[in-house]
């Protein structure tokens, strides 16, 4: 793996240009942090192209341009319905993504089925109708568990496959619709019992898919919805699992979900990007607004290089080219993460339980800050007071359960 800072890889005479993959992180098309004051509310006023105004030129030159769609799209949202539903975006948001340059989205995540199967099915239909390829669906063929997406570009056949590891204990029958790993060696749920103790027995479906696709494509890319939120380094168990995926055939792993950026590392011939952070999201905390686009080049020899372009999500929830100060912060976060990934005592500095407690603390602080955000928005949208009351009621329920010795998520 080579880290690039400027310029492109140029092909020699008579050779193909390198395959270019542009990868962005989480895109939430709806309101999440404050209902009535989020991404969907901005698109209602300014149109669905609004979130991508400052990034179109940066997404124009990719053969494969992908992101994680953290939410769903609905025709009702376009007509003013679904006002109380989080993560719900306008129907024409899909077309705006295509105009911005995207050609594939992953839907294997913990919010895509937030409001049931019918809403999910409609959303996938909207995405496909707009011309977007959809990665992370549960395959209807016995040959695969996760339905792969194939691209043929620059003489290279690429297979993309997506999986979700997050909150699989509460998504009901979601694994009938999206690809999920139910036998992970890492515990991603609120309950701290480890479902699988031996990593060699974990992720059987993921490993099988990667081995199958390695025989069918030149480059195999895994879009992995994993890790702990709001922590800028991956837990050690995730790094161990990532390496088993490279051993099984993954040439590239694109990590999403933590809502903050993390570093990258190379292992054998594989490139592992642990988290690309948010890209279009209405989260307010500054750490969640540092963003980037990963530009991955793959040459004819399947040699992979990556360049990170820093962005910052502005107050209108648009990813914008980062200022010098914000770009330096993005680079510092990546450098610190990669320093810990390269540590000779990686197991200690990336300790799963320590990082989980940090995640838990930041998660709960974020919930408290969300109440303050709603209070600040109440003057413009009084209806958010009802959301505040619901959050306070939920907090009271958590307190009662914890007093009873039960650990439950707020």
LINPE-V701713 format. One record per helix or strand of 2 or more residues. SS is the DSSP state (alpha for helix, beta for strand). FROM is the first residue (numbers start at 1). LEN is the number of residues. Records with the same first field share a line. If there is no record, write none. Layout:
BEGIN
SS->FROM-LEN  FROM-LEN
END
This chain:
BEGIN
beta->2-3  19-9  64-6  72-3  88-3  104-3  133-3  137-2  149-5  156-9  219-7  252-5  264-4  270-4  278-3  290-9  304-10  319-3
alpha->39-8  50-3  56-3  75-4  93-8  117-13  174-3  199-3  204-11  236-13  286-4  324-18  346-4  352-26  384-20
END
